[in-house]
Amino acid sequence: MDLASGTKTHMVHAININRPDWSPDGQWLAFMMNAQIYKVKADGDSLTQLTHEGRNFFPDWGPDGQWIAYDNTDCGGGR
């Protein structure tokens, strides 16, 4: 099954995710939810929140699959 190419699709989680991006090996999906970045395995297991502060958007896996780039906005948190 080639999930990364989009040729086969299935529900990963019954949650509202935005801007999903598959890892280069097709094993992980990075996405944004509630202005934070998460990743989850292709089978829906191991949901992991990767960011916890600020507002984070547009996750994008690096070509080697080791890093995820994303936009971050602190929104003037006054810290």
Buried (B, 14 or more C-beta within 10 A) or exposed (E): EEBBEEEEEEEBBEEEBEBEBBBEEBBBBBBBBEBBBBBBBBEEEEBEEEBEEBBBBBBEBEEEBEEBEBEBEEEEEEE
